[in-house]
């Protein structure tokens, strides 16, 4: 897939380019909210549910072709874990309804691993955020209705906190943006260190 350039602040000559190694519109939206100009270069990495979020994020960052140097690649992978089992993206509406029914009235964990790869230095750093999300009790009719909305069909755990799914979420312990797909408060120091945020001085390395 050819890279897509997202609009944002124009980078100064010689400034680092930012690459998002994900096709997730939620991750792109979170970066765009900061006014960042970046390229989207999805990484073709197997996302089998048993794989760990950190390893997947690192693999994505390494697999994707970076933009011309200097650049920074940000890759991430989010897992929804209930009773030690990873709930991936549902195969269809019926599986989405089953996932949501299992989450109803219970607390689960959302884990997002992310990797930051600097090019041409070829250094890579990884981090992991874990949030605890509690769903309100739901009837089978509510679970079926939400699944049929289609909102959760392309999302781990079959729901979206930033969408209609929010009406069923009773509480979030930890990072809110982690549940959406990218823990921005954890990513922020990396963006600042590489001078990617306009108006802020680059942090000391």
C-alpha positions in Angstrom: 0.0 0.0 0.0 1.4 3.4 -1.0 1.9 5.9 1.9 -0.8 8.5 2.5 0.2 12.0 3.7 -1.9 13.4 6.5 -2.3 17.2 6.6 -0.9 19.1 9.5 1.8 21.6 10.3 4.4 21.8 7.6 7.7 20.4 8.8 10.8 22.7 8.7 13.5 21.8 6.2 15.6 19.0 7.5 13.0 18.2 10.2 12.2 14.6 11.0 9.3 13.0 9.1 6.7 11.2 11.2 5.4 7.8 9.9 2.4 6.0 11.5 2.8 2.2 10.8 -0.9 1.5 11.2 -4.1 1.8 9.1 -6.1 2.6 12.2 -8.1 5.8 11.7 -8.4 6.2 15.5 -4.6 6.3 15.8 -4.3 8.8 12.9 -7.0 11.0 14.5 -5.1 11.1 17.8 -1.9 12.3 16.1 -3.9 14.7 13.8 -5.4 16.3 16.9 -1.9 17.5 17.7 -1.6 19.1 14.3 1.1 16.7 13.2 1.9 16.1 9.6 2.6 12.4 9.0 2.6 9.6 6.5 0.5 6.5 7.0 2.4 3.3 6.0 0.5 0.2 7.4 2.7 -2.6 8.4 1.9 -6.1 7.1 2.3 -8.1 10.3 0.3 -11.1 11.5 -1.9 -10.0 14.4 -2.8 -13.5 15.8 -4.5 -13.0 19.2 -1.9 -15.0 21.0 0.9 -12.7 20.0 1.9 -10.1 22.6 1.1 -6.4 22.0 4.7 -5.3 22.5 6.2 -7.8 20.0 3.6 -6.9 17.4 4.2 -3.2 17.8 8.0 -3.8 17.5 7.5 -6.0 14.4 5.3 -3.5 12.7 7.9 -0.7 13.3 10.7 -2.8 11.9 8.7 -4.1 8.9 7.4 -0.8 7.6 9.5 1.2 5.2 10.4 4.5 6.9 10.1 7.9 5.2 13.3 9.5 3.9 15.6 10.3 6.8 15.4 11.8 9.3 12.1 10.2 10.3 10.3 8.5 13.2 8.0 5.5 12.8 5.3 4.9 15.4 3.7 1.5 15.5 1.1 0.1 17.9 -1.0 -2.9 18.7 -4.0 -3.1 21.1 -5.3 -6.2 22.8 -8.5 -6.7 24.8 -8.0 -9.3 27.5 -10.7 -11.0 29.6 -9.9 -13.8 32.0 -6.5 -14.2 30.4 -8.0 -14.7 26.9 -7.3 -12.2 24.1 -10.4 -11.0 22.3 -9.3 -9.9 18.9 -11.3 -8.4 16.1 -14.6 -10.2 15.6 -15.0 -12.2 12.4 -18.6 -11.1 12.0 -21.6 -9.6 13.7 -22.5 -12.8 15.6 -19.0 -13.0 17.1 -19.1 -9.3 18.0 -22.3 -9.9 19.9 -20.7 -12.7 21.8 -17.7 -10.6 22.7 -19.8 -7.8 23.9 -22.0 -10.1 25.9 -18.9 -11.5 27.6 -17.7 -8.1 28.5 -21.0 -6.9 29.9 -21.1 -6.2 33.6 -17.4 -7.2 33.9 -13.9 -5.6 34.0 -11.3 -6.4 31.4 -7.9 -5.1 30.5 -6.9 -3.2 27.4 -3.2 -3.4 26.5 -1.5 -1.3 23.9 2.1 -1.8 23.0 3.8 0.8 20.9 7.2 1.1 19.3 9.1 4.2 18.3 11.8 3.7 15.6 14.2 6.5 14.7 15.7 6.5 11.2 18.5 6.6 10.1 19.8 5.9 13.7 17.8 2.7 13.7 17.1 2.9 17.4 13.8 1.5 18.6 12.0 1.9 21.9 8.9 0.1 23.1 6.4 0.8 25.9 3.1 -0.7 27.1 0.0 0.8 28.6 -2.6 -1.1 30.5 -6.1 0.2 31.3 -9.0 -1.5 33.1 -12.4 -1.0 31.5 -15.6 -1.9 33.3 -18.8 -2.4 31.2 -22.3 -1.9 32.6 -24.6 -4.9 32.6 -26.3 -5.3 29.2 -29.2 -7.3 28.0 -28.8 -9.7 25.1 -31.0 -7.3 23.1 -28.5 -4.5 23.8 -25.5 -6.6 22.9 -27.1 -7.6 19.6 -28.2 -4.1 18.8 -24.6 -2.7 19.4 -23.0 -5.6 17.4 -25.4 -4.8 14.5 -24.3 -1.2 14.5 -21.1 -2.5 12.9 -19.0 -0.1 15.0 -16.9 -2.8 16.7 -16.3 -5.1 13.7 -12.8 -3.8 13.1 -11.8 -3.3 16.7 -10.3 -5.6 19.3 -13.0 -6.7 21.8 -15.7 -5.6 19.3 -16.3 -2.1 20.8 -15.2 1.5 20.5 -14.9 3.7 23.6 -14.9 6.8 21.4 -18.1 5.9 19.7 -21.6 4.5 20.5 -19.9 1.9 22.8 -19.2 4.6 25.3 -22.8 4.4 26.6 -22.0 0.9 27.9 -18.7 1.7 29.6 -19.1 2.3 33.3 -15.5 3.3 34.1 -12.0 3.4 32.8 -9.0 3.1 35.1 -5.8 4.3 33.5 -5.2 5.9 30.1 -8.4 6.8 28.1 -6.4 7.1 24.8 -4.9 3.7 25.4 -8.3 2.2 25.1 -8.8 4.0 21.8 -5.6 2.6 20.5 -2.6 4.8 21.3 -1.6 6.0 24.8 -0.8 9.6 24.0 0.6 10.5 27.4 3.2 7.8 27.0 3.9 8.7 23.4 4.2 12.4 24.1 7.8 12.3 25.5 9.0 10.5 22.4 7.3 13.1 20.1 8.8 15.9 22.1 12.3 14.4 22.2 12.4 14.2 18.4 11.1 17.8 18.0 7.9 16.7 16.4 5.6 19.0 18.3 5.5 22.6 17.1 6.2 25.3 19.7 7.9 22.9 22.1 11.7 22.6 22.4 13.2 19.2 21.8 13.9 17.5 25.1 17.4 16.6 26.1 18.4 13.2 24.8 
